[in-house]
């Protein structure tokens, strides 16, 4: 996810919010009580008066972090939340994000993206891409892969994903998907004694290019893209990736179902649930293998700690306002990966859970910085990003 810092055994996390708070105090307009309604962190925009235009906002978030894997991390995130001039109350806010992170281990992450919603939500354009040079861990495919199956892999990556979705009525969107990713300078680190690793039975890291074209159908009734508190979301997306440089061709089918409920007789409590799956056919390159973990679902697992041709996961999260713009969450998830459908088993599901804090950067149209700590059977992790996990 854009502007995400994810690592295990974190030693220090420091978000420089003073600059942000000072900037807001100078620029945020006063809002009448008629515009405000309870939300995750106190207030979210419910209805705009006819005579009050939406307030576009640029939000910079400097950040520092440290972990044994990365040494000192220095970065900046710039987030622009906006509506085009012709967009009214029937159009949710669009977002434009850019981030740059550099570490003392000479790791580089440069990413940018937009979720641009046209007036009346006639079209929704999602475009996201960037460049990464980030040595990291990869694990052999399989639901029971061992710790000794891990590899430290260096590679450079350039990627782009673009979605162009048309509103066909009643919050249903459909349209084409373009996906491109290329990896080069792929190097597998030697073992501690200087010897080479034995290759895995399948899914070994190598340079390749993935270029795919697909189609997506979505039903999106969420009240917010970045910090939803009510509504539902459904997506099914199919992508075909023909054989190109370094790949033999494969296809994928993805589904994502979400539901958000505000609990009555509570101070803004929200219960959110998600069920998602990714199924593939063909020879899938190692970096495209569906995996468990990361900053969205399965928090606590290093992303890809368990990966294979197919993946299914479910999670539940409870979100609670605490004070001013601060909130707290608790979450739990379970998932599994498998190679062939005849191999599917729930004998060893991958559980994870944890808790986190929220800070609302934009009370007039809620957008949260989140800090989560997840614990799993095979690790733990701290995650910092903008926007909710789902």
HUURDA-V640081 format. One record per residue. N is the residue number from 0. RES is the residue in one small letter. OMEGA is omega in whole degrees, 0 to 359 (NA if undefined). NEAR is the number of other C-alpha atoms within 10 Angstrom. D_LAST is the distance of its C-alpha to the last C-alpha in Angstrom with 2 decimals. Layout:
n=N res=RES omega=OMEGA near=NEAR d_last=D_LAST
n=N res=RES omega=OMEGA near=NEAR d_last=D_LAST
This chain:
n=0 res=x omega=183 near=13 d_last=10.99
n=1 res=x omega=176 near=20 d_last=13.45
n=2 res=x omega=182 near=24 d_last=15.25
n=3 res=x omega=170 near=17 d_last=14.05
n=4 res=x omega=184 near=19 d_last=16.77
n=5 res=x omega=179 near=20 d_last=16.40
n=6 res=x omega=178 near=24 d_last=19.56
n=7 res=x omega=175 near=18 d_last=21.42
n=8 res=x omega=183 near=13 d_last=24.14
n=9 res=x omega=179 near=18 d_last=23.39
n=10 res=x omega=184 near=11 d_last=26.57
n=11 res=x omega=173 near=10 d_last=25.58
n=12 res=x omega=182 near=17 d_last=22.69
n=13 res=x omega=175 near=10 d_last=23.89
n=14 res=x omega=184 near=12 d_last=22.07
n=15 res=x omega=185 near=12 d_last=24.75
n=16 res=x omega=183 near=15 d_last=23.60
n=17 res=x omega=178 near=10 d_last=27.19
n=18 res=x omega=180 near=11 d_last=27.54
n=19 res=x omega=182 near=14 d_last=24.41
n=20 res=x omega=179 near=12 d_last=25.63
n=21 res=x omega=179 near=10 d_last=29.07
n=22 res=x omega=182 near=14 d_last=27.87
n=23 res=x omega=181 near=16 d_last=26.01
n=24 res=x omega=182 near=9 d_last=29.06
n=25 res=x omega=190 near=8 d_last=31.16
n=26 res=x omega=187 near=10 d_last=29.04
n=27 res=x omega=177 near=13 d_last=26.95
n=28 res=x omega=176 near=10 d_last=28.89
n=29 res=x omega=179 near=7 d_last=29.61
n=30 res=x omega=179 near=12 d_last=27.87
n=31 res=x omega=181 near=8 d_last=29.68
n=32 res=x omega=183 near=7 d_last=28.59
n=33 res=x omega=182 near=11 d_last=28.30
n=34 res=x omega=191 near=15 d_last=25.23
n=35 res=x omega=178 near=18 d_last=23.16
n=36 res=x omega=180 near=14 d_last=21.20
n=37 res=x omega=178 near=15 d_last=19.46
n=38 res=x omega=184 near=27 d_last=15.83
n=39 res=x omega=182 near=29 d_last=13.65
n=40 res=x omega=173 near=27 d_last=16.21
n=41 res=x omega=184 near=21 d_last=19.17
n=42 res=x omega=170 near=21 d_last=19.10
n=43 res=x omega=180 near=24 d_last=17.25
n=44 res=x omega=181 near=20 d_last=19.16
n=45 res=x omega=179 near=16 d_last=20.18
n=46 res=x omega=176 near=13 d_last=23.16
n=47 res=x omega=175 near=16 d_last=25.15
n=48 res=x omega=182 near=12 d_last=28.91
n=49 res=x omega=186 near=8 d_last=30.97
n=50 res=x omega=181 near=6 d_last=32.65
n=51 res=x omega=182 near=9 d_last=29.73
n=52 res=x omega=177 near=13 d_last=27.95
n=53 res=x omega=182 near=19 d_last=24.38
n=54 res=x omega=174 near=12 d_last=24.53
n=55 res=x omega=183 near=15 d_last=23.19
n=56 res=x omega=170 near=17 d_last=22.36
n=57 res=x omega=185 near=15 d_last=22.60
n=58 res=x omega=174 near=17 d_last=21.02
n=59 res=x omega=180 near=19 d_last=22.28
n=60 res=x omega=173 near=20 d_last=20.95
n=61 res=x omega=183 near=17 d_last=23.48
n=62 res=x omega=173 near=18 d_last=22.59
n=63 res=x omega=176 near=17 d_last=24.61
n=64 res=x omega=179 near=20 d_last=23.80
n=65 res=x omega=171 near=19 d_last=25.89
n=66 res=x omega=178 near=16 d_last=25.68
n=67 res=x omega=182 near=11 d_last=28.46
n=68 res=x omega=188 near=14 d_last=26.83
n=69 res=x omega=192 near=19 d_last=26.61
n=70 res=x omega=183 near=15 d_last=29.13
n=71 res=x omega=177 near=15 d_last=28.52
n=72 res=x omega=180 near=20 d_last=25.57
n=73 res=x omega=183 near=15 d_last=26.09
n=74 res=x omega=176 near=19 d_last=23.68
n=75 res=x omega=177 near=15 d_last=22.73
n=76 res=x omega=175 near=21 d_last=19.77
n=77 res=x omega=184 near=16 d_last=20.56
n=78 res=x omega=178 near=20 d_last=18.10
n=79 res=x omega=179 near=16 d_last=19.54
n=80 res=x omega=192 near=21 d_last=18.01
n=81 res=x omega=165 near=20 d_last=20.41
n=82 res=x omega=176 near=23 d_last=21.77
n=83 res=x omega=187 near=15 d_last=24.74
n=84 res=x omega=183 near=10 d_last=28.01
n=85 res=x omega=183 near=9 d_last=28.17
n=86 res=x omega=180 near=18 d_last=24.68
n=87 res=x omega=184 near=18 d_last=24.88
n=88 res=x omega=180 near=16 d_last=23.02
n=89 res=x omega=182 near=11 d_last=21.87
n=90 res=x omega=176 near=16 d_last=19.87
n=91 res=x omega=182 near=21 d_last=16.52
n=92 res=x omega=173 near=24 d_last=16.68
n=93 res=x omega=181 near=22 d_last=16.52
n=94 res=x omega=172 near=21 d_last=15.66
n=95 res=x omega=185 near=18 d_last=17.81
n=96 res=x omega=172 near=21 d_last=17.18
n=97 res=x omega=181 near=20 d_last=19.68
n=98 res=x omega=174 near=21 d_last=20.03
n=99 res=x omega=181 near=18 d_last=22.94
n=100 res=x omega=177 near=20 d_last=23.35
n=101 res=x omega=178 near=18 d_last=26.63
n=102 res=x omega=178 near=19 d_last=27.74
n=103 res=x omega=171 near=12 d_last=31.26
n=104 res=x omega=176 near=13 d_last=30.90
n=105 res=x omega=174 near=12 d_last=30.90
n=106 res=x omega=186 near=17 d_last=27.34
n=107 res=x omega=174 near=19 d_last=25.94
n=108 res=x omega=177 near=19 d_last=22.50
n=109 res=x omega=184 near=18 d_last=22.70
n=110 res=x omega=177 near=22 d_last=19.74
n=111 res=x omega=180 near=20 d_last=19.09
n=112 res=x omega=178 near=20 d_last=17.13
n=113 res=x omega=167 near=19 d_last=16.73
n=114 res=x omega=189 near=19 d_last=14.83
n=115 res=x omega=181 near=22 d_last=18.08
n=116 res=x omega=181 near=22 d_last=18.46
n=117 res=x omega=182 near=20 d_last=22.12
n=118 res=x omega=183 near=19 d_last=23.95
n=119 res=x omega=183 near=14 d_last=23.50
n=120 res=x omega=177 near=20 d_last=20.40
n=121 res=x omega=177 near=15 d_last=23.00
n=122 res=x omega=174 near=17 d_last=21.25
n=123 res=x omega=182 near=20 d_last=17.91
n=124 res=x omega=177 near=17 d_last=18.39
n=125 res=x omega=182 near=18 d_last=15.83
n=126 res=x omega=186 near=18 d_last=17.88
n=127 res=x omega=180 near=21 d_last=17.08
n=128 res=x omega=179 near=20 d_last=19.69
n=129 res=x omega=180 near=19 d_last=21.68
n=130 res=x omega=178 near=18 d_last=24.07
n=131 res=x omega=161 near=18 d_last=23.66
n=132 res=x omega=190 near=18 d_last=26.44
n=133 res=x omega=175 near=19 d_last=24.89
n=134 res=x omega=184 near=21 d_last=26.85
n=135 res=x omega=182 near=13 d_last=24.63
n=136 res=x omega=171 near=15 d_last=24.83
n=137 res=x omega=185 near=22 d_last=24.64
n=138 res=x omega=179 near=26 d_last=25.40
n=139 res=x omega=177 near=26 d_last=27.41
n=140 res=x omega=176 near=27 d_last=25.69
n=141 res=x omega=182 near=20 d_last=25.90
n=142 res=x omega=180 near=21 d_last=24.41
n=143 res=x omega=179 near=13 d_last=27.20
n=144 res=x omega=186 near=14 d_last=27.57
n=145 res=x omega=178 near=13 d_last=29.43
n=146 res=x omega=180 near=11 d_last=29.11
n=147 res=x omega=176 near=8 d_last=32.20
n=148 res=x omega=183 near=15 d_last=30.50
n=149 res=x omega=176 near=15 d_last=28.50
n=150 res=x omega=170 near=19 d_last=29.60
n=151 res=x omega=188 near=14 d_last=29.24
n=152 res=x omega=171 near=18 d_last=28.93
n=153 res=x omega=171 near=19 d_last=29.51
n=154 res=x omega=172 near=18 d_last=28.58
n=155 res=x omega=187 near=17 d_last=28.05
n=156 res=x omega=173 near=20 d_last=25.37
n=157 res=x omega=186 near=17 d_last=25.06
n=158 res=x omega=177 near=18 d_last=22.23
n=159 res=x omega=174 near=18 d_last=21.12
n=160 res=x omega=182 near=17 d_last=18.73
n=161 res=x omega=180 near=18 d_last=19.34
n=162 res=x omega=181 near=20 d_last=18.16
n=163 res=x omega=191 near=18 d_last=20.39
n=164 res=x omega=180 near=23 d_last=19.28
n=165 res=x omega=176 near=20 d_last=21.79
n=166 res=x omega=180 near=17 d_last=21.32
n=167 res=x omega=176 near=12 d_last=23.67
n=168 res=x omega=177 near=10 d_last=23.43
n=169 res=x omega=177 near=9 d_last=21.57
n=170 res=x omega=173 near=15 d_last=18.18
n=171 res=x omega=181 near=17 d_last=18.64
n=172 res=x omega=177 near=21 d_last=18.33
n=173 res=x omega=180 near=21 d_last=19.99
n=174 res=x omega=185 near=19 d_last=21.39
n=175 res=x omega=178 near=17 d_last=22.17
n=176 res=x omega=174 near=21 d_last=20.24
n=177 res=x omega=184 near=18 d_last=22.15
n=178 res=x omega=179 near=19 d_last=21.32
n=179 res=x omega=177 near=16 d_last=23.62
n=180 res=x omega=177 near=19 d_last=23.83
n=181 res=x omega=179 near=17 d_last=27.03
n=182 res=x omega=176 near=20 d_last=27.91
n=183 res=x omega=184 near=14 d_last=31.31
n=184 res=x omega=180 near=13 d_last=33.31
n=185 res=x omega=181 near=16 d_last=31.72
n=186 res=x omega=177 near=15 d_last=33.53
n=187 res=x omega=182 near=19 d_last=33.21
n=188 res=x omega=176 near=15 d_last=34.52
n=189 res=x omega=173 near=13 d_last=37.60
n=190 res=x omega=184 near=11 d_last=37.86
n=191 res=x omega=179 near=7 d_last=39.25
n=192 res=x omega=178 near=6 d_last=42.78
n=193 res=x omega=180 near=8 d_last=42.54
n=194 res=x omega=180 near=9 d_last=42.42
n=195 res=x omega=176 near=11 d_last=40.04
n=196 res=x omega=170 near=13 d_last=37.31
n=197 res=x omega=181 near=7 d_last=38.08
n=198 res=x omega=174 near=11 d_last=35.89
n=199 res=x omega=177 near=13 d_last=33.30
n=200 res=x omega=178 near=8 d_last=34.18
n=201 res=x omega=175 near=14 d_last=31.51
n=202 res=x omega=182 near=21 d_last=28.67
n=203 res=x omega=181 near=16 d_last=30.68
n=204 res=x omega=175 near=22 d_last=29.46
n=205 res=x omega=178 near=19 d_last=31.38
n=206 res=x omega=180 near=19 d_last=31.33
n=207 res=x omega=175 near=19 d_last=30.06
n=208 res=x omega=176 near=21 d_last=28.63
n=209 res=x omega=178 near=24 d_last=26.01
n=210 res=x omega=187 near=21 d_last=26.27
n=211 res=x omega=176 near=22 d_last=24.64
n=212 res=x omega=183 near=16 d_last=24.48
n=213 res=x omega=180 near=18 d_last=22.37
n=214 res=x omega=183 near=17 d_last=21.24
n=215 res=x omega=172 near=20 d_last=18.04
n=216 res=x omega=184 near=18 d_last=17.77
n=217 res=x omega=172 near=21 d_last=14.87
n=218 res=x omega=190 near=18 d_last=14.81
n=219 res=x omega=178 near=18 d_last=12.63
n=220 res=x omega=179 near=18 d_last=13.53
n=221 res=x omega=178 near=19 d_last=10.79
n=222 res=x omega=178 near=17 d_last=12.81
n=223 res=x omega=176 near=19 d_last=10.94
n=224 res=x omega=187 near=19 d_last=9.13
n=225 res=x omega=185 near=21 d_last=8.34
n=226 res=x omega=182 near=23 d_last=8.24
n=227 res=x omega=177 near=24 d_last=8.20
n=228 res=x omega=177 near=25 d_last=10.52
n=229 res=x omega=179 near=18 d_last=11.94
n=230 res=x omega=181 near=16 d_last=12.23
n=231 res=x omega=181 near=19 d_last=11.03
n=232 res=x omega=177 near=19 d_last=9.88
n=233 res=x omega=179 near=18 d_last=11.95
n=234 res=x omega=168 near=18 d_last=12.74
n=235 res=x omega=186 near=18 d_last=15.65
n=236 res=x omega=177 near=19 d_last=16.94
n=237 res=x omega=181 near=20 d_last=20.20
n=238 res=x omega=176 near=21 d_last=21.64
n=239 res=x omega=180 near=20 d_last=25.21
n=240 res=x omega=181 near=22 d_last=26.23
n=241 res=x omega=179 near=15 d_last=30.05
n=242 res=x omega=174 near=15 d_last=32.23
n=243 res=x omega=186 near=13 d_last=32.60
n=244 res=x omega=174 near=13 d_last=33.63
n=245 res=x omega=178 near=14 d_last=32.94
n=246 res=x omega=181 near=19 d_last=30.97
n=247 res=x omega=178 near=15 d_last=32.39
n=248 res=x omega=177 near=19 d_last=29.83
n=249 res=x omega=178 near=18 d_last=26.93
n=250 res=x omega=182 near=18 d_last=24.52
n=251 res=x omega=175 near=21 d_last=20.99
n=252 res=x omega=185 near=17 d_last=19.12
n=253 res=x omega=172 near=18 d_last=15.32
n=254 res=x omega=183 near=18 d_last=13.54
n=255 res=x omega=180 near=17 d_last=10.04
n=256 res=x omega=181 near=17 d_last=10.11
n=257 res=x omega=177 near=20 d_last=7.84
n=258 res=x omega=181 near=20 d_last=9.73
n=259 res=x omega=183 near=22 d_last=9.85
n=260 res=x omega=173 near=16 d_last=13.32
n=261 res=x omega=183 near=19 d_last=15.35
n=262 res=x omega=181 near=11 d_last=17.95
n=263 res=x omega=177 near=9 d_last=21.43
n=264 res=x omega=174 near=7 d_last=24.05
n=265 res=x omega=180 near=9 d_last=21.73
n=266 res=x omega=173 near=15 d_last=21.09
n=267 res=x omega=181 near=21 d_last=17.67
n=268 res=x omega=179 near=23 d_last=15.98
n=269 res=x omega=173 near=22 d_last=12.64
n=270 res=x omega=183 near=20 d_last=11.71
n=271 res=x omega=179 near=22 d_last=8.36
n=272 res=x omega=181 near=19 d_last=8.62
n=273 res=x omega=172 near=20 d_last=7.60
n=274 res=x omega=183 near=19 d_last=10.52
n=275 res=x omega=178 near=19 d_last=10.88
n=276 res=x omega=176 near=19 d_last=14.09
n=277 res=x omega=184 near=21 d_last=16.04
n=278 res=x omega=185 near=22 d_last=19.80
n=279 res=x omega=174 near=23 d_last=22.50
n=280 res=x omega=180 near=15 d_last=26.24
n=281 res=x omega=179 near=13 d_last=28.79
n=282 res=x omega=185 near=16 d_last=29.20
n=283 res=x omega=177 near=22 d_last=25.80
n=284 res=x omega=191 near=22 d_last=26.24
n=285 res=x omega=184 near=22 d_last=25.02
n=286 res=x omega=179 near=19 d_last=22.27
n=287 res=x omega=177 near=16 d_last=20.75
n=288 res=x omega=174 near=22 d_last=20.80
n=289 res=x omega=183 near=24 d_last=17.56
n=290 res=x omega=176 near=29 d_last=16.73
n=291 res=x omega=177 near=26 d_last=15.12
n=292 res=x omega=181 near=25 d_last=13.84
n=293 res=x omega=189 near=22 d_last=12.49
n=294 res=x omega=182 near=26 d_last=10.03
n=295 res=x omega=181 near=15 d_last=6.72
n=296 res=x omega=187 near=27 d_last=8.30
n=297 res=x omega=180 near=28 d_last=11.94
n=298 res=x omega=187 near=32 d_last=12.10
n=299 res=x omega=173 near=30 d_last=15.90
n=300 res=x omega=168 near=28 d_last=16.96
n=301 res=x omega=186 near=24 d_last=18.16
n=302 res=x omega=181 near=22 d_last=16.33
n=303 res=x omega=177 near=21 d_last=18.69
n=304 res=x omega=169 near=25 d_last=20.69
n=305 res=x omega=182 near=28 d_last=20.78
n=306 res=x omega=178 near=29 d_last=20.69
n=307 res=x omega=183 near=27 d_last=22.61
n=308 res=x omega=184 near=26 d_last=22.99
n=309 res=x omega=183 near=24 d_last=20.45
n=310 res=x omega=171 near=24 d_last=17.30
n=311 res=x omega=182 near=19 d_last=15.50
n=312 res=x omega=176 near=23 d_last=12.86
n=313 res=x omega=177 near=20 d_last=11.51
n=314 res=x omega=176 near=23 d_last=9.74
n=315 res=x omega=180 near=18 d_last=10.13
n=316 res=x omega=175 near=21 d_last=9.38
n=317 res=x omega=183 near=18 d_last=11.95
n=318 res=x omega=187 near=24 d_last=11.82
n=319 res=x omega=171 near=23 d_last=15.34
n=320 res=x omega=181 near=23 d_last=17.25
n=321 res=x omega=183 near=18 d_last=20.11
n=322 res=x omega=178 near=11 d_last=22.41
n=323 res=x omega=180 near=12 d_last=22.71
n=324 res=x omega=182 near=19 d_last=19.49
n=325 res=x omega=176 near=19 d_last=18.39
n=326 res=x omega=179 near=22 d_last=15.92
n=327 res=x omega=179 near=20 d_last=15.13
n=328 res=x omega=169 near=22 d_last=12.60
n=329 res=x omega=185 near=18 d_last=13.40
n=330 res=x omega=177 near=23 d_last=11.54
n=331 res=x omega=181 near=21 d_last=13.10
n=332 res=x omega=174 near=24 d_last=12.60
n=333 res=x omega=181 near=19 d_last=15.20
n=334 res=x omega=178 near=24 d_last=15.87
n=335 res=x omega=174 near=25 d_last=18.87
n=336 res=x omega=178 near=30 d_last=20.33
n=337 res=x omega=182 near=22 d_last=23.64
n=338 res=x omega=177 near=18 d_last=26.16
n=339 res=x omega=183 near=13 d_last=27.75
n=340 res=x omega=177 near=10 d_last=26.75
n=341 res=x omega=178 near=7 d_last=30.02
n=342 res=x omega=185 near=8 d_last=28.92
n=343 res=x omega=180 near=14 d_last=25.78
n=344 res=x omega=175 near=12 d_last=26.03
n=345 res=x omega=182 near=9 d_last=24.16
n=346 res=x omega=183 near=7 d_last=26.88
n=347 res=x omega=183 near=10 d_last=24.92
n=348 res=x omega=182 near=14 d_last=21.15
n=349 res=x omega=180 near=21 d_last=19.07
n=350 res=x omega=174 near=21 d_last=17.81
n=351 res=x omega=179 near=24 d_last=15.90
n=352 res=x omega=179 near=23 d_last=15.00
n=353 res=x omega=183 near=21 d_last=15.17
n=354 res=x omega=181 near=18 d_last=14.69
n=355 res=x omega=178 near=18 d_last=13.98
n=356 res=x omega=177 near=20 d_last=15.08
n=357 res=x omega=172 near=25 d_last=13.84
n=358 res=x omega=184 near=23 d_last=16.17
n=359 res=x omega=181 near=24 d_last=15.94
n=360 res=x omega=187 near=23 d_last=17.50
n=361 res=x omega=186 near=20 d_last=18.19
n=362 res=x omega=181 near=19 d_last=19.06
n=363 res=x omega=174 near=20 d_last=20.28
n=364 res=x omega=200 near=25 d_last=16.88
n=365 res=x omega=176 near=24 d_last=14.35
n=366 res=x omega=190 near=24 d_last=12.68
n=367 res=x omega=156 near=24 d_last=12.08
n=368 res=x omega=179 near=19 d_last=13.28
n=369 res=x omega=174 near=22 d_last=11.80
n=370 res=x omega=183 near=21 d_last=14.06
n=371 res=x omega=171 near=23 d_last=13.16
n=372 res=x omega=182 near=22 d_last=15.85
n=373 res=x omega=180 near=26 d_last=15.30
n=374 res=x omega=179 near=19 d_last=18.32
n=375 res=x omega=182 near=21 d_last=19.07
n=376 res=x omega=184 near=11 d_last=22.41
n=377 res=x omega=177 near=14 d_last=22.91
n=378 res=x omega=177 near=15 d_last=21.74
n=379 res=x omega=182 near=21 d_last=19.62
n=380 res=x omega=173 near=22 d_last=17.78
n=381 res=x omega=184 near=22 d_last=16.82
n=382 res=x omega=178 near=22 d_last=13.89
n=383 res=x omega=179 near=22 d_last=14.11
n=384 res=x omega=177 near=20 d_last=12.03
n=385 res=x omega=180 near=24 d_last=11.28
n=386 res=x omega=181 near=21 d_last=8.19
n=387 res=x omega=180 near=17 d_last=5.35
n=388 res=x omega=178 near=15 d_last=3.81
n=389 res=x omega=NA near=18 d_last=0.00
